[in-house]
């Protein structure tokens, strides 16, 4: 399930920070200390008020334990587009949580007025994320987006996946 980011999620953030890739894609430092994880939680709690979008903790339904993080970023809302991102803590991977969370995030996205397209930008080598996107109903669009996004301070090639609001055409 998706829920608001809470102080108790700092330990999940610390776990996420041990993945060498995750810190390259956002504001969570690698191998975060408790203080750094708490600061990251604080930043996530402000994302909506700042107008950046929506930041959620991914939690297990059975016990509400935080297992990951996802966000819907609204930088291009004036064009009817948003981008999404997701990460599952290493201790909870390979259980289908990412696809479930992405599907829930996408369903939430359709409650945002004016939004008709959610995009995912995935590096071509990232097969687990590509499978997640496909399981959540996203469709691969266009060819390779050359040097499209900055990751770890350098521009990287990306594959674009998208989900279109039900009943909406992208023409």
C-alpha positions as CSV (number, residue, x, y, z in Angstrom):
1,X,0.0,0.0,0.0
2,X,1.0,3.6,-0.4
3,X,1.0,6.0,2.5
4,X,2.5,9.3,3.6
5,X,6.1,9.3,4.4
6,X,6.6,9.2,8.2
7,X,9.5,9.6,10.6
8,X,9.5,5.8,11.3
9,X,10.4,5.3,7.6
10,X,14.0,6.4,8.2
11,X,15.3,2.9,8.6
12,X,13.8,1.9,5.3
13,X,15.5,4.9,3.8
14,X,18.8,3.7,5.3
15,X,18.3,0.3,3.6
16,X,17.5,2.0,0.3
17,X,20.7,4.0,0.6
18,X,22.8,0.9,0.6
19,X,21.8,0.2,-3.1
20,X,24.6,1.8,-5.2
21,X,22.0,3.0,-7.8
22,X,19.3,4.6,-5.6
23,X,21.4,7.5,-4.3
24,X,22.3,8.5,-7.8
25,X,18.7,9.1,-8.7
26,X,17.5,11.4,-5.9
27,X,18.4,13.2,-2.7
28,X,19.1,10.2,-0.5
29,X,22.9,9.9,0.2
30,X,24.6,6.6,-0.2
31,X,25.0,4.6,3.0
32,X,22.9,7.3,4.8
33,X,23.4,7.9,8.5
34,X,20.3,8.1,10.8
35,X,20.5,11.9,10.5
36,X,20.8,11.8,6.7
37,X,17.9,9.4,6.5
38,X,15.8,11.6,8.7
39,X,16.6,14.7,6.6
40,X,15.6,12.7,3.5
41,X,12.3,11.8,5.2
42,X,11.8,15.5,5.9
43,X,12.4,16.5,2.3
44,X,9.9,13.9,1.1
45,X,7.2,15.2,3.5
46,X,7.5,18.6,1.9
47,X,7.3,17.6,-1.8
48,X,3.6,18.2,-2.2
49,X,3.6,21.5,-0.4
50,X,6.5,22.7,-2.6
51,X,4.6,21.8,-5.7
52,X,7.0,19.0,-6.8
53,X,4.5,16.2,-6.6
54,X,3.6,13.4,-4.3
55,X,6.0,11.3,-2.3
56,X,4.8,8.0,-0.8
57,X,6.1,5.2,1.4
58,X,5.4,1.8,0.0
59,X,4.4,-0.4,3.0
60,X,3.3,-4.0,3.4
61,X,-0.5,-4.3,3.9
62,X,0.0,-7.0,6.4
63,X,1.9,-5.0,9.0
64,X,2.5,-1.5,7.6
65,X,6.2,-1.9,7.6
66,X,8.0,0.4,5.1
67,X,9.5,-1.5,2.2
68,X,10.2,1.2,-0.4
69,X,9.4,4.6,-1.8
70,X,7.7,6.0,-4.8
71,X,6.8,9.4,-6.2
72,X,4.6,11.1,-8.8
73,X,6.4,14.2,-10.0
74,X,4.4,17.0,-11.6
75,X,7.0,19.2,-13.2
76,X,5.1,18.9,-16.6
77,X,1.6,18.9,-15.3
78,X,0.8,22.0,-17.4
79,X,1.4,19.6,-20.4
80,X,-0.8,16.9,-18.9
81,X,2.3,14.7,-18.1
82,X,3.9,13.5,-14.9
83,X,6.8,11.2,-14.2
84,X,7.0,8.4,-11.7
85,X,9.8,6.7,-9.8
86,X,10.0,3.8,-7.4
87,X,12.5,1.8,-5.3
88,X,12.1,-1.2,-3.1
89,X,14.5,-1.7,-0.2
90,X,17.0,-4.5,-0.7
91,X,15.4,-6.7,2.1
92,X,12.0,-6.7,0.3
93,X,12.9,-7.2,-3.4
94,X,11.7,-9.9,-5.7
95,X,8.2,-10.2,-4.2
96,X,6.2,-8.1,-6.7
97,X,5.9,-5.1,-4.4
98,X,7.3,-2.6,-7.0
99,X,4.8,-3.5,-9.7
100,X,1.9,-3.4,-7.1
101,X,3.1,0.0,-5.9
102,X,3.5,1.4,-9.4
103,X,0.0,0.2,-10.3
104,X,-1.4,1.9,-7.2
105,X,0.6,5.1,-7.9
106,X,-0.7,5.2,-11.4
107,X,-4.3,4.7,-10.2
108,X,-3.7,7.6,-7.8
109,X,-2.3,9.7,-10.7
110,X,-5.6,9.6,-12.5
111,X,-7.2,11.5,-9.6
112,X,-5.0,14.5,-10.4
113,X,-7.0,16.9,-12.6
114,X,-5.4,17.6,-16.0
115,X,-3.1,14.6,-15.9
116,X,-3.4,12.2,-18.8
117,X,0.1,10.6,-19.2
118,X,2.5,9.1,-16.6
119,X,6.0,8.5,-17.9
120,X,8.8,6.3,-16.6
121,X,12.4,6.8,-17.7
122,X,14.4,3.6,-17.2
123,X,18.0,2.9,-18.1
124,X,18.2,0.2,-20.8
125,X,20.3,-2.2,-18.7
126,X,17.7,-2.1,-15.8
127,X,15.8,-5.3,-16.6
128,X,14.1,-5.6,-13.2
129,X,12.7,-2.0,-13.6
130,X,11.6,-2.7,-17.2
131,X,9.7,-5.9,-16.0
132,X,8.1,-3.8,-13.2
133,X,6.9,-1.2,-15.6
134,X,5.5,-3.9,-17.9
135,X,3.8,-5.7,-15.0
136,X,2.1,-2.5,-13.9
137,X,0.7,-2.0,-17.4
138,X,3.1,0.5,-18.8
139,X,4.0,0.4,-22.5
140,X,7.4,1.1,-24.1
141,X,7.3,4.2,-26.3
142,X,9.7,5.3,-29.0
143,X,13.3,4.3,-29.3
144,X,16.1,5.0,-27.0
145,X,16.1,8.5,-25.4
146,X,19.8,9.4,-25.9
147,X,21.5,11.0,-22.9
148,X,18.0,12.0,-21.7
149,X,18.3,12.2,-17.9
150,X,21.0,12.9,-15.4
151,X,21.9,10.0,-13.1
152,X,24.8,10.3,-10.7
153,X,25.8,13.6,-12.3
154,X,26.0,12.4,-15.9
155,X,23.5,12.2,-18.7
156,X,22.3,8.7,-19.4
157,X,20.3,6.9,-22.1
158,X,16.8,6.1,-21.1
159,X,13.9,3.9,-22.3
160,X,10.6,5.6,-22.1
161,X,7.5,3.8,-20.8
162,X,4.1,5.4,-20.4
163,X,0.6,4.8,-19.1
164,X,-2.3,6.8,-20.5
165,X,-5.3,7.8,-18.5
166,X,-8.1,5.3,-19.2
167,X,-10.4,6.8,-21.9
168,X,-7.8,9.3,-23.0
169,X,-6.1,9.3,-26.4
170,X,-2.5,10.5,-26.9
171,X,-2.9,10.7,-30.7
